[in-house]
Amino acid sequence: MLSVAVVGSGPSGVYTAQALLRQSSVPDVRVHVLDRLPAPYGLVRYGVAPDHEKIKSLQNSLRAVLEDERVTFVGNVGVGGPDGLSPARLAELYHAVVYCVGASADRSLEVPGEGLPGSYSATRFVSWYSAHPDVGADSFARDALEARSAVVIGVGNVAVDVARILARGADELRRTDVPRAALGALERSRVREVHIVGRRGPSGARFTTKELRELGALPGARVSVDPAELALDPAYSGAAGPAGAPAPPAVVRRNLEVLRGWAAGGGAVDDASDRASGGAVRRVRLRFFLRPAELLERDGRVAGVRFARTAPDGTGGIRDTGAYEDIPAGLVLRAVGYRGVELPGLPFDPVRGTVPHTAGRVLRNGVPSPGEYVAGWIKRGPTGVIGSNLSCAKETVASLLADAPALALRPAADDPPAVLRSWGLRPVGWGGWLAIERAEAELGRSLGRGPVKIPDWPGLLAAARDENR
């Protein structure tokens, strides 16, 4: 029997387990899917916006893999860090280990004032409304949402997600699994204006057309775009780009069509109509060609963002024009990308934010390390969509299977979870996760809602211990 540990139960980890189950060259394989959290599914549970029910339903297909009799879920077991197992210790228990730990850190703006109160990463905001237990339930419940204006820096799907949550009414989120504290804070939120700002033009944005259109469909919200900023973009105006540049891809053309409609005033709302509605209308403004230069301060908190005006440089990039614009805001969320985090005990490339590898085989000093593999973002960087993890996992598994004859000769534990318990860890199995699901369903029923997530470590672990009820 080939015994394999997969570290991480998000899409890349589960797809790796699935690829191992579907192969035929090694008929007898046992897969343990380890996770630091007592709950599976990774970013599908803790990163997908709560109002994106269709994407969240991906949990059903991930669940089918984790419920396979050849797969064992081992939650509440961290790897690396001061409280986790070292990769060397984990390697004592399995013939092979595949690390699918994602890219959990956010990129910084590296501008003055970034650390002011009221300035946060979008990652932290997403984790808060997604009930990640590492983020306090009251992180944004006090002064952060007292701001009337918020700035979201970035023009990808994460930026659109957080802007949409800020602009969406709490009543609409009540039917989702948003935790109680977050729902209450969003219900009391005073944010009425959300600026989504990118340093490039709309053709350089990374949001999908579906995400963009959702903004325009928000009840009680209006979207506006500055036509002058659209006109700067060569793709918008039809002007020729750099010599030999290809035509804009279809997604860019579709996005420009949506933005063109908003720029024409179809979704705009003026100050007078906002006042007439008692300030109930939330406005979403998409801004382009503005590069963050400094976060402004007043009374010890963030008070706005100073942006440098940019323009196309004629070669596909941008240049500063020397002009600046200040946008007042009491809340700033940066959504400019993720970075991989070094896992102590594994080699790490700090420039790329990935583990060095060849076709998924971990490289130590440039040489493949027997029994160590990577898949997902920690392998290739934070690129692609959820489905991109399928081909990535298959490549890594192909490498592992090619190495399987030699790997099977290595020692491996008969019962790794029992060994983990003897080492003082308290792994949460699949039964513990099902108990958490039951507890979240019961919590939701008590609140007159569907399942509501438990947002803290004590609550999750207490629920998991009730697995035999």
MARVEX-793685 format. One record per residue (C-alpha): residue number from 1; residue in one letter; z, y, x. Coordinates in steps of 0.05 Angstrom, whole numbers, always signed. Layout:
! MARVEX-793685
{n:NUM&res:A&Z:Z&Y:Y&X:X}
...
! end
This chain:
! MARVEX-793685
{n:1&res:M&Z:+0&Y:+0&X:+0}
{n:2&res:L&Z:-18&Y:+70&X:+24}
{n:3&res:S&Z:+39&Y:+118&X:+10}
{n:4&res:V&Z:+18&Y:+192&X:+6}
{n:5&res:A&Z:+60&Y:+254&X:-8}
{n:6&res:V&Z:+25&Y:+315&X:-38}
{n:7&res:V&Z:+66&Y:+378&X:-28}
{n:8&res:G&Z:+53&Y:+425&X:-87}
{n:9&res:S&Z:+41&Y:+408&X:-160}
{n:10&res:G&Z:-8&Y:+464&X:-176}
{n:11&res:P&Z:-82&Y:+451&X:-188}
{n:12&res:S&Z:-98&Y:+437&X:-115}
{n:13&res:G&Z:-41&Y:+387&X:-109}
{n:14&res:V&Z:-56&Y:+352&X:-174}
{n:15&res:Y&Z:-131&Y:+350&X:-160}
{n:16&res:T&Z:-114&Y:+318&X:-92}
{n:17&res:A&Z:-73&Y:+265&X:-127}
{n:18&res:Q&Z:-129&Y:+254&X:-177}
{n:19&res:A&Z:-180&Y:+246&X:-121}
{n:20&res:L&Z:-135&Y:+194&X:-89}
{n:21&res:L&Z:-129&Y:+155&X:-154}
{n:22&res:R&Z:-204&Y:+156&X:-167}
{n:23&res:Q&Z:-226&Y:+130&X:-99}
{n:24&res:S&Z:-243&Y:+57&X:-90}
{n:25&res:S&Z:-238&Y:+46&X:-15}
{n:26&res:V&Z:-162&Y:+39&X:-16}
{n:27&res:P&Z:-145&Y:+1&X:-80}
{n:28&res:D&Z:-69&Y:+3&X:-72}
{n:29&res:V&Z:-45&Y:+75&X:-65}
{n:30&res:R&Z:+20&Y:+108&X:-85}
{n:31&res:V&Z:+23&Y:+184&X:-92}
{n:32&res:H&Z:+87&Y:+226&X:-96}
{n:33&res:V&Z:+75&Y:+298&X:-117}
{n:34&res:L&Z:+131&Y:+341&X:-89}
{n:35&res:D&Z:+148&Y:+411&X:-111}
{n:36&res:R&Z:+202&Y:+461&X:-92}
{n:37&res:L&Z:+211&Y:+477&X:-166}
{n:38&res:P&Z:+237&Y:+429&X:-218}
{n:39&res:A&Z:+176&Y:+445&X:-261}
{n:40&res:P&Z:+104&Y:+425&X:-245}
{n:41&res:Y&Z:+36&Y:+460&X:-251}
{n:42&res:G&Z:+45&Y:+516&X:-200}
{n:43&res:L&Z:+6&Y:+579&X:-217}
{n:44&res:V&Z:-19&Y:+549&X:-282}
{n:45&res:R&Z:+53&Y:+554&X:-307}
{n:46&res:Y&Z:+76&Y:+613&X:-265}
{n:47&res:G&Z:+13&Y:+654&X:-254}
{n:48&res:V&Z:-34&Y:+650&X:-313}
{n:49&res:A&Z:-21&Y:+706&X:-363}
{n:50&res:P&Z:+19&Y:+683&X:-424}
{n:51&res:D&Z:-35&Y:+708&X:-472}
{n:52&res:H&Z:-88&Y:+665&X:-438}
{n:53&res:E&Z:-72&Y:+602&X:-478}
{n:54&res:K&Z:-139&Y:+569&X:-464}
{n:55&res:I&Z:-129&Y:+572&X:-388}
{n:56&res:K&Z:-57&Y:+551&X:-395}
{n:57&res:S&Z:-80&Y:+490&X:-433}
{n:58&res:L&Z:-105&Y:+464&X:-366}
{n:59&res:Q&Z:-33&Y:+437&X:-361}
{n:60&res:N&Z:-55&Y:+381&X:-407}
{n:61&res:S&Z:-106&Y:+353&X:-357}
{n:62&res:L&Z:-57&Y:+363&X:-299}
{n:63&res:R&Z:-5&Y:+327&X:-340}
{n:64&res:A&Z:-50&Y:+266&X:-350}
{n:65&res:V&Z:-53&Y:+257&X:-274}
{n:66&res:L&Z:+22&Y:+266&X:-264}
{n:67&res:E&Z:+36&Y:+215&X:-318}
{n:68&res:D&Z:-7&Y:+161&X:-284}
{n:69&res:E&Z:+37&Y:+101&X:-265}
{n:70&res:R&Z:+14&Y:+107&X:-193}
{n:71&res:V&Z:+40&Y:+179&X:-188}
{n:72&res:T&Z:+112&Y:+202&X:-183}
{n:73&res:F&Z:+133&Y:+274&X:-193}
{n:74&res:V&Z:+189&Y:+295&X:-145}
{n:75&res:G&Z:+213&Y:+365&X:-163}
{n:76&res:N&Z:+268&Y:+408&X:-134}
{n:77&res:V&Z:+250&Y:+387&X:-63}
{n:78&res:G&Z:+229&Y:+443&X:-17}
{n:79&res:V&Z:+191&Y:+432&X:+48}
{n:80&res:G&Z:+199&Y:+481&X:+105}
{n:81&res:G&Z:+246&Y:+540&X:+108}
{n:82&res:P&Z:+322&Y:+539&X:+120}
{n:83&res:D&Z:+338&Y:+496&X:+59}
{n:84&res:G&Z:+277&Y:+451&X:+58}
{n:85&res:L&Z:+255&Y:+387&X:+92}
{n:86&res:S&Z:+218&Y:+396&X:+157}
{n:87&res:P&Z:+147&Y:+368&X:+160}
{n:88&res:A&Z:+171&Y:+321&X:+214}
{n:89&res:R&Z:+226&Y:+293&X:+169}
{n:90&res:L&Z:+178&Y:+286&X:+110}
{n:91&res:A&Z:+129&Y:+248&X:+154}
{n:92&res:E&Z:+183&Y:+195&X:+164}
{n:93&res:L&Z:+177&Y:+175&X:+90}
{n:94&res:Y&Z:+101&Y:+171&X:+79}
{n:95&res:H&Z:+38&Y:+146&X:+113}
{n:96&res:A&Z:+6&Y:+214&X:+101}
{n:97&res:V&Z:+25&Y:+283&X:+75}
{n:98&res:V&Z:-23&Y:+333&X:+42}
{n:99&res:Y&Z:+3&Y:+405&X:+40}
{n:100&res:C&Z:-22&Y:+443&X:-21}
{n:101&res:V&Z:+27&Y:+501&X:-19}
{n:102&res:G&Z:-19&Y:+558&X:-39}
{n:103&res:A&Z:-15&Y:+630&X:-16}
{n:104&res:S&Z:+49&Y:+659&X:-44}
{n:105&res:A&Z:+54&Y:+726&X:-8}
{n:106&res:D&Z:+19&Y:+790&X:-32}
{n:107&res:R&Z:-20&Y:+836&X:+12}
{n:108&res:S&Z:+11&Y:+904&X:+25}
{n:109&res:L&Z:-23&Y:+972&X:+20}
{n:110&res:E&Z:+6&Y:+995&X:+87}
{n:111&res:V&Z:+12&Y:+1067&X:+64}
{n:112&res:P&Z:+72&Y:+1114&X:+65}
{n:113&res:G&Z:+120&Y:+1107&X:+6}
{n:114&res:E&Z:+100&Y:+1036&X:-10}
{n:115&res:G&Z:+173&Y:+1015&X:-9}
{n:116&res:L&Z:+198&Y:+1067&X:-59}
{n:117&res:P&Z:+236&Y:+1043&X:-121}
{n:118&res:G&Z:+185&Y:+1036&X:-176}
{n:119&res:S&Z:+132&Y:+1007&X:-129}
{n:120&res:Y&Z:+123&Y:+931&X:-135}
{n:121&res:S&Z:+74&Y:+877&X:-121}
{n:122&res:A&Z:+35&Y:+851&X:-180}
{n:123&res:T&Z:+57&Y:+782&X:-157}
{n:124&res:R&Z:+130&Y:+800&X:-172}
{n:125&res:F&Z:+111&Y:+829&X:-240}
{n:126&res:V&Z:+71&Y:+766&X:-258}
{n:127&res:S&Z:+128&Y:+722&X:-235}
{n:128&res:W&Z:+177&Y:+762&X:-279}
{n:129&res:Y&Z:+139&Y:+756&X:-344}
{n:130&res:S&Z:+121&Y:+683&X:-326}
{n:131&res:A&Z:+195&Y:+665&X:-318}
{n:132&res:H&Z:+192&Y:+644&X:-245}
{n:133&res:P&Z:+263&Y:+627&X:-226}
{n:134&res:D&Z:+259&Y:+662&X:-159}
{n:135&res:V&Z:+252&Y:+729&X:-195}
{n:136&res:G&Z:+311&Y:+756&X:-234}
{n:137&res:A&Z:+303&Y:+758&X:-309}
{n:138&res:D&Z:+323&Y:+832&X:-310}
{n:139&res:S&Z:+278&Y:+854&X:-252}
{n:140&res:F&Z:+238&Y:+902&X:-295}
{n:141&res:A&Z:+286&Y:+909&X:-353}
{n:142&res:R&Z:+319&Y:+975&X:-334}
{n:143&res:D&Z:+283&Y:+1034&X:-303}
{n:144&res:A&Z:+214&Y:+1007&X:-282}
{n:145&res:L&Z:+187&Y:+1007&X:-353}
{n:146&res:E&Z:+217&Y:+1075&X:-369}
{n:147&res:A&Z:+155&Y:+1107&X:-338}
{n:148&res:R&Z:+103&Y:+1137&X:-384}
{n:149&res:S&Z:+47&Y:+1125&X:-334}
{n:150&res:A&Z:+32&Y:+1065&X:-290}
{n:151&res:V&Z:-18&Y:+1055&X:-235}
{n:152&res:V&Z:-46&Y:+986&X:-219}
{n:153&res:I&Z:-81&Y:+986&X:-151}
{n:154&res:G&Z:-136&Y:+934&X:-148}
{n:155&res:V&Z:-196&Y:+913&X:-189}
{n:156&res:G&Z:-191&Y:+838&X:-193}
{n:157&res:N&Z:-168&Y:+793&X:-250}
{n:158&res:V&Z:-95&Y:+798&X:-230}
{n:159&res:A&Z:-99&Y:+874&X:-236}
{n:160&res:V&Z:-131&Y:+868&X:-305}
{n:161&res:D&Z:-79&Y:+817&X:-326}
{n:162&res:V&Z:-19&Y:+861&X:-309}
{n:163&res:A&Z:-52&Y:+922&X:-340}
{n:164&res:R&Z:-66&Y:+882&X:-403}
{n:165&res:I&Z:+7&Y:+859&X:-408}
{n:166&res:L&Z:+31&Y:+931&X:-399}
{n:167&res:A&Z:-17&Y:+955&X:-453}
{n:168&res:R&Z:-7&Y:+897&X:-502}
{n:169&res:G&Z:+45&Y:+904&X:-557}
{n:170&res:A&Z:+107&Y:+861&X:-553}
{n:171&res:D&Z:+94&Y:+834&X:-623}
{n:172&res:E&Z:+30&Y:+801&X:-597}
{n:173&res:L&Z:+68&Y:+770&X:-539}
{n:174&res:R&Z:+122&Y:+742&X:-585}
{n:175&res:R&Z:+78&Y:+682&X:-600}
{n:176&res:T&Z:+73&Y:+664&X:-526}
{n:177&res:D&Z:+124&Y:+632&X:-479}
{n:178&res:V&Z:+146&Y:+699&X:-447}
{n:179&res:P&Z:+221&Y:+694&X:-433}
{n:180&res:R&Z:+270&Y:+733&X:-476}
{n:181&res:A&Z:+289&Y:+786&X:-425}
{n:182&res:A&Z:+217&Y:+802&X:-407}
{n:183&res:L&Z:+196&Y:+806&X:-480}
{n:184&res:G&Z:+254&Y:+852&X:-496}
{n:185&res:A&Z:+238&Y:+897&X:-437}
{n:186&res:L&Z:+164&Y:+901&X:-456}
{n:187&res:E&Z:+185&Y:+917&X:-527}
{n:188&res:R&Z:+226&Y:+976&X:-502}
{n:189&res:S&Z:+172&Y:+997&X:-451}
{n:190&res:R&Z:+154&Y:+1071&X:-452}
{n:191&res:V&Z:+89&Y:+1059&X:-413}
{n:192&res:R&Z:+32&Y:+1092&X:-452}
{n:193&res:E&Z:-20&Y:+1102&X:-398}
{n:194&res:V&Z:-45&Y:+1050&X:-347}
{n:195&res:H&Z:-93&Y:+1068&X:-291}
{n:196&res:I&Z:-131&Y:+1011&X:-258}
{n:197&res:V&Z:-157&Y:+1038&X:-192}
{n:198&res:G&Z:-204&Y:+1011&X:-139}
{n:199&res:R&Z:-227&Y:+1039&X:-73}
{n:200&res:R&Z:-299&Y:+1015&X:-84}
{n:201&res:G&Z:-346&Y:+1022&X:-142}
{n:202&res:P&Z:-351&Y:+976&X:-202}
{n:203&res:S&Z:-403&Y:+932&X:-168}
{n:204&res:G&Z:-349&Y:+916&X:-116}
{n:205&res:A&Z:-297&Y:+897&X:-169}
{n:206&res:R&Z:-274&Y:+825&X:-173}
{n:207&res:F&Z:-256&Y:+819&X:-246}
{n:208&res:T&Z:-295&Y:+774&X:-292}
{n:209&res:T&Z:-331&Y:+802&X:-353}
{n:210&res:K&Z:-286&Y:+761&X:-399}
{n:211&res:E&Z:-224&Y:+794&X:-370}
{n:212&res:L&Z:-256&Y:+862&X:-374}
{n:213&res:R&Z:-276&Y:+855&X:-447}
{n:214&res:E&Z:-205&Y:+833&X:-466}
{n:215&res:L&Z:-181&Y:+902&X:-447}
{n:216&res:G&Z:-227&Y:+934&X:-498}
{n:217&res:A&Z:-203&Y:+886&X:-552}
{n:218&res:L&Z:-129&Y:+903&X:-545}
{n:219&res:P&Z:-100&Y:+927&X:-612}
{n:220&res:G&Z:-70&Y:+997&X:-606}
{n:221&res:A&Z:-102&Y:+1010&X:-538}
{n:222&res:R&Z:-162&Y:+1051&X:-516}
{n:223&res:V&Z:-202&Y:+1043&X:-452}
{n:224&res:S&Z:-238&Y:+1099&X:-416}
{n:225&res:V&Z:-282&Y:+1103&X:-354}
{n:226&res:D&Z:-304&Y:+1166&X:-317}
{n:227&res:P&Z:-381&Y:+1168&X:-321}
{n:228&res:A&Z:-384&Y:+1207&X:-255}
{n:229&res:E&Z:-350&Y:+1149&X:-219}
{n:230&res:L&Z:-398&Y:+1099&X:-247}
{n:231&res:A&Z:-457&Y:+1143&X:-228}
{n:232&res:L&Z:-435&Y:+1140&X:-155}
{n:233&res:D&Z:-448&Y:+1065&X:-153}
{n:234&res:P&Z:-519&Y:+1048&X:-131}
{n:235&res:A&Z:-518&Y:+985&X:-175}
{n:236&res:Y&Z:-503&Y:+1029&X:-236}
{n:237&res:S&Z:-556&Y:+1080&X:-223}
{n:238&res:G&Z:-609&Y:+1030&X:-202}
{n:239&res:A&Z:-615&Y:+1063&X:-134}
{n:240&res:A&Z:-636&Y:+1020&X:-75}
{n:241&res:G&Z:-579&Y:+991&X:-35}
{n:242&res:P&Z:-580&Y:+974&X:+39}
{n:243&res:A&Z:-646&Y:+949&X:+67}
{n:244&res:G&Z:-660&Y:+879&X:+42}
{n:245&res:A&Z:-599&Y:+879&X:-4}
{n:246&res:P&Z:-605&Y:+829&X:-62}
{n:247&res:A&Z:-602&Y:+851&X:-135}
{n:248&res:P&Z:-532&Y:+855&X:-164}
{n:249&res:P&Z:-508&Y:+787&X:-189}
{n:250&res:A&Z:-506&Y:+774&X:-263}
{n:251&res:V&Z:-431&Y:+785&X:-269}
{n:252&res:V&Z:-438&Y:+854&X:-239}
{n:253&res:R&Z:-494&Y:+872&X:-288}
{n:254&res:R&Z:-452&Y:+847&X:-346}
{n:255&res:N&Z:-391&Y:+886&X:-322}
{n:256&res:L&Z:-432&Y:+949&X:-315}
{n:257&res:E&Z:-457&Y:+942&X:-386}
{n:258&res:V&Z:-385&Y:+939&X:-412}
{n:259&res:L&Z:-364&Y:+998&X:-368}
{n:260&res:R&Z:-425&Y:+1038&X:-390}
{n:261&res:G&Z:-404&Y:+1031&X:-462}
{n:262&res:W&Z:-334&Y:+1056&X:-447}
{n:263&res:A&Z:-361&Y:+1113&X:-405}
{n:264&res:A&Z:-403&Y:+1135&X:-464}
{n:265&res:G&Z:-338&Y:+1147&X:-502}
{n:266&res:G&Z:-337&Y:+1086&X:-545}
{n:267&res:G&Z:-265&Y:+1069&X:-525}
{n:268&res:A&Z:-238&Y:+1136&X:-503}
{n:269&res:V&Z:-181&Y:+1172&X:-538}
{n:270&res:D&Z:-164&Y:+1244&X:-527}
{n:271&res:D&Z:-95&Y:+1275&X:-520}
{n:272&res:A&Z:-97&Y:+1304&X:-591}
{n:273&res:S&Z:-108&Y:+1236&X:-624}
{n:274&res:D&Z:-54&Y:+1206&X:-579}
{n:275&res:R&Z:-4&Y:+1258&X:-602}
{n:276&res:A&Z:-25&Y:+1249&X:-675}
{n:277&res:S&Z:-7&Y:+1175&X:-670}
{n:278&res:G&Z:+62&Y:+1192&X:-645}
{n:279&res:G&Z:+45&Y:+1168&X:-575}
{n:280&res:A&Z:+36&Y:+1096&X:-600}
{n:281&res:V&Z:-34&Y:+1090&X:-571}
{n:282&res:R&Z:-36&Y:+1060&X:-502}
{n:283&res:R&Z:-92&Y:+1084&X:-457}
{n:284&res:V&Z:-124&Y:+1044&X:-402}
{n:285&res:R&Z:-164&Y:+1083&X:-352}
{n:286&res:L&Z:-210&Y:+1048&X:-302}
{n:287&res:R&Z:-220&Y:+1089&X:-239}
{n:288&res:F&Z:-265&Y:+1076&X:-180}
{n:289&res:F&Z:-279&Y:+1103&X:-110}
{n:290&res:L&Z:-205&Y:+1121&X:-99}
{n:291&res:R&Z:-168&Y:+1093&X:-38}
{n:292&res:P&Z:-91&Y:+1095&X:-39}
{n:293&res:A&Z:-68&Y:+1141&X:+17}
{n:294&res:E&Z:+6&Y:+1153&X:-1}
{n:295&res:L&Z:+57&Y:+1139&X:-55}
{n:296&res:L&Z:+90&Y:+1203&X:-77}
{n:297&res:E&Z:+166&Y:+1210&X:-85}
{n:298&res:R&Z:+211&Y:+1249&X:-131}
{n:299&res:D&Z:+286&Y:+1240&X:-138}
{n:300&res:G&Z:+285&Y:+1179&X:-94}
{n:301&res:R&Z:+233&Y:+1141&X:-136}
{n:302&res:V&Z:+158&Y:+1135&X:-138}
{n:303&res:A&Z:+127&Y:+1193&X:-177}
{n:304&res:G&Z:+53&Y:+1180&X:-166}
{n:305&res:V&Z:-2&Y:+1159&X:-119}
{n:306&res:R&Z:-45&Y:+1204&X:-75}
{n:307&res:F&Z:-115&Y:+1176&X:-70}
{n:308&res:A&Z:-170&Y:+1193&X:-21}
{n:309&res:R&Z:-237&Y:+1200&X:-55}
{n:310&res:T&Z:-289&Y:+1152&X:-27}
{n:311&res:A&Z:-364&Y:+1146&X:-35}
{n:312&res:P&Z:-418&Y:+1095&X:-17}
{n:313&res:D&Z:-437&Y:+1099&X:+56}
{n:314&res:G&Z:-508&Y:+1074&X:+47}
{n:315&res:T&Z:-496&Y:+1008&X:+82}
{n:316&res:G&Z:-458&Y:+971&X:+29}
{n:317&res:G&Z:-390&Y:+1000&X:+47}
{n:318&res:I&Z:-351&Y:+1063&X:+31}
{n:319&res:R&Z:-330&Y:+1126&X:+68}
{n:320&res:D&Z:-277&Y:+1178&X:+56}
{n:321&res:T&Z:-303&Y:+1244&X:+29}
{n:322&res:G&Z:-244&Y:+1287&X:+51}
{n:323&res:A&Z:-223&Y:+1300&X:-21}
{n:324&res:Y&Z:-158&Y:+1276&X:-52}
{n:325&res:E&Z:-131&Y:+1264&X:-122}
{n:326&res:D&Z:-60&Y:+1253&X:-145}
{n:327&res:I&Z:-45&Y:+1208&X:-205}
{n:328&res:P&Z:+26&Y:+1216&X:-232}
{n:329&res:A&Z:+61&Y:+1150&X:-245}
{n:330&res:G&Z:+132&Y:+1123&X:-248}
{n:331&res:L&Z:+109&Y:+1052&X:-238}
{n:332&res:V&Z:+60&Y:+1026&X:-186}
{n:333&res:L&Z:+36&Y:+955&X:-181}
{n:334&res:R&Z:-7&Y:+932&X:-123}
{n:335&res:A&Z:-56&Y:+876&X:-137}
{n:336&res:V&Z:-98&Y:+874&X:-73}
{n:337&res:G&Z:-96&Y:+800&X:-57}
{n:338&res:Y&Z:-52&Y:+743&X:-33}
{n:339&res:R&Z:-36&Y:+715&X:+35}
{n:340&res:G&Z:-14&Y:+646&X:+58}
{n:341&res:V&Z:+57&Y:+640&X:+84}
{n:342&res:E&Z:+75&Y:+601&X:+147}
{n:343&res:L&Z:+110&Y:+535&X:+133}
{n:344&res:P&Z:+159&Y:+523&X:+190}
{n:345&res:G&Z:+139&Y:+461&X:+226}
{n:346&res:L&Z:+65&Y:+468&X:+212}
{n:347&res:P&Z:+14&Y:+506&X:+255}
{n:348&res:F&Z:-8&Y:+572&X:+224}
{n:349&res:D&Z:-63&Y:+622&X:+235}
{n:350&res:P&Z:-31&Y:+690&X:+220}
{n:351&res:V&Z:-98&Y:+726&X:+218}
{n:352&res:R&Z:-129&Y:+681&X:+165}
{n:353&res:G&Z:-63&Y:+663&X:+132}
{n:354&res:T&Z:-82&Y:+589&X:+133}
{n:355&res:V&Z:-64&Y:+524&X:+169}
{n:356&res:P&Z:-117&Y:+508&X:+222}
{n:357&res:H&Z:-156&Y:+446&X:+201}
{n:358&res:T&Z:-221&Y:+408&X:+205}
{n:359&res:A&Z:-245&Y:+382&X:+138}
{n:360&res:G&Z:-172&Y:+383&X:+115}
{n:361&res:R&Z:-143&Y:+349&X:+177}
{n:362&res:V&Z:-87&Y:+393&X:+205}
{n:363&res:L&Z:-100&Y:+414&X:+277}
{n:364&res:R&Z:-43&Y:+419&X:+327}
{n:365&res:N&Z:-66&Y:+452&X:+391}
{n:366&res:G&Z:-137&Y:+441&X:+368}
{n:367&res:V&Z:-129&Y:+366&X:+357}
{n:368&res:P&Z:-124&Y:+331&X:+289}
{n:369&res:S&Z:-51&Y:+312&X:+275}
{n:370&res:P&Z:-48&Y:+240&X:+248}
{n:371&res:G&Z:-24&Y:+237&X:+176}
{n:372&res:E&Z:-23&Y:+313&X:+163}
{n:373&res:Y&Z:-73&Y:+346&X:+116}
{n:374&res:V&Z:-82&Y:+410&X:+76}
{n:375&res:A&Z:-119&Y:+429&X:+11}
{n:376&res:G&Z:-123&Y:+490&X:-33}
{n:377&res:W&Z:-110&Y:+562&X:-12}
{n:378&res:I&Z:-68&Y:+544&X:+49}
{n:379&res:K&Z:-131&Y:+508&X:+73}
{n:380&res:R&Z:-186&Y:+557&X:+56}
{n:381&res:G&Z:-151&Y:+622&X:+39}
{n:382&res:P&Z:-140&Y:+654&X:-30}
{n:383&res:T&Z:-211&Y:+650&X:-54}
{n:384&res:G&Z:-247&Y:+618&X:-113}
{n:385&res:V&Z:-224&Y:+600&X:-183}
{n:386&res:I&Z:-181&Y:+542&X:-206}
{n:387&res:G&Z:-241&Y:+495&X:-207}
{n:388&res:S&Z:-255&Y:+510&X:-134}
{n:389&res:N&Z:-196&Y:+465&X:-117}
{n:390&res:L&Z:-234&Y:+404&X:-140}
{n:391&res:S&Z:-286&Y:+402&X:-85}
{n:392&res:C&Z:-234&Y:+426&X:-35}
{n:393&res:A&Z:-188&Y:+368&X:-53}
{n:394&res:K&Z:-244&Y:+317&X:-50}
{n:395&res:E&Z:-263&Y:+338&X:+21}
{n:396&res:T&Z:-191&Y:+330&X:+44}
{n:397&res:V&Z:-182&Y:+263&X:+10}
{n:398&res:A&Z:-247&Y:+238&X:+42}
{n:399&res:S&Z:-217&Y:+254&X:+110}
{n:400&res:L&Z:-152&Y:+220&X:+93}
{n:401&res:L&Z:-187&Y:+157&X:+68}
{n:402&res:A&Z:-229&Y:+154&X:+131}
{n:403&res:D&Z:-163&Y:+154&X:+170}
{n:404&res:A&Z:-129&Y:+105&X:+122}
{n:405&res:P&Z:-134&Y:+41&X:+164}
{n:406&res:A&Z:-96&Y:+73&X:+221}
{n:407&res:L&Z:-48&Y:+110&X:+174}
{n:408&res:A&Z:-28&Y:+46&X:+139}
{n:409&res:L&Z:+0&Y:+19&X:+204}
{n:410&res:R&Z:+52&Y:+76&X:+207}
{n:411&res:P&Z:+122&Y:+64&X:+179}
{n:412&res:A&Z:+138&Y:+90&X:+109}
{n:413&res:A&Z:+199&Y:+88&X:+64}
{n:414&res:D&Z:+200&Y:+39&X:+6}
{n:415&res:D&Z:+236&Y:+88&X:-40}
{n:416&res:P&Z:+228&Y:+161&X:-15}
{n:417&res:P&Z:+267&Y:+193&X:-73}
{n:418&res:A&Z:+326&Y:+148&X:-57}
{n:419&res:V&Z:+323&Y:+169&X:+15}
{n:420&res:L&Z:+320&Y:+242&X:-6}
{n:421&res:R&Z:+383&Y:+233&X:-48}
{n:422&res:S&Z:+417&Y:+200&X:+12}
{n:423&res:W&Z:+399&Y:+263&X:+52}
{n:424&res:G&Z:+437&Y:+305&X:+1}
{n:425&res:L&Z:+377&Y:+329&X:-41}
{n:426&res:R&Z:+375&Y:+325&X:-116}
{n:427&res:P&Z:+303&Y:+311&X:-135}
{n:428&res:V&Z:+282&Y:+323&X:-207}
{n:429&res:G&Z:+236&Y:+269&X:-234}
{n:430&res:W&Z:+186&Y:+269&X:-291}
{n:431&res:G&Z:+242&Y:+254&X:-340}
{n:432&res:G&Z:+278&Y:+316&X:-317}
{n:433&res:W&Z:+216&Y:+358&X:-329}
{n:434&res:L&Z:+208&Y:+329&X:-399}
{n:435&res:A&Z:+281&Y:+349&X:-412}
{n:436&res:I&Z:+263&Y:+420&X:-390}
{n:437&res:E&Z:+205&Y:+420&X:-439}
{n:438&res:R&Z:+252&Y:+398&X:-495}
{n:439&res:A&Z:+302&Y:+452&X:-477}
{n:440&res:E&Z:+248&Y:+506&X:-478}
{n:441&res:A&Z:+223&Y:+482&X:-545}
{n:442&res:E&Z:+294&Y:+484&X:-573}
{n:443&res:L&Z:+305&Y:+554&X:-544}
{n:444&res:G&Z:+241&Y:+577&X:-578}
{n:445&res:R&Z:+261&Y:+547&X:-645}
{n:446&res:S&Z:+328&Y:+583&X:-641}
{n:447&res:L&Z:+290&Y:+649&X:-632}
{n:448&res:G&Z:+239&Y:+635&X:-686}
{n:449&res:R&Z:+184&Y:+627&X:-634}
{n:450&res:G&Z:+145&Y:+572&X:-600}
{n:451&res:P&Z:+170&Y:+544&X:-534}
{n:452&res:V&Z:+203&Y:+598&X:-491}
{n:453&res:K&Z:+209&Y:+590&X:-416}
{n:454&res:I&Z:+276&Y:+583&X:-382}
{n:455&res:P&Z:+274&Y:+637&X:-328}
{n:456&res:D&Z:+330&Y:+618&X:-279}
{n:457&res:W&Z:+349&Y:+562&X:-231}
{n:458&res:P&Z:+416&Y:+544&X:-264}
{n:459&res:G&Z:+383&Y:+538&X:-332}
{n:460&res:L&Z:+325&Y:+496&X:-308}
{n:461&res:L&Z:+370&Y:+448&X:-268}
{n:462&res:A&Z:+420&Y:+442&X:-325}
{n:463&res:A&Z:+364&Y:+424&X:-372}
{n:464&res:A&Z:+335&Y:+374&X:-323}
{n:465&res:R&Z:+402&Y:+338&X:-317}
{n:466&res:D&Z:+399&Y:+325&X:-391}
{n:467&res:E&Z:+339&Y:+279&X:-383}
{n:468&res:N&Z:+372&Y:+218&X:-415}
{n:469&res:R&Z:+390&Y:+254&X:-479}
! end
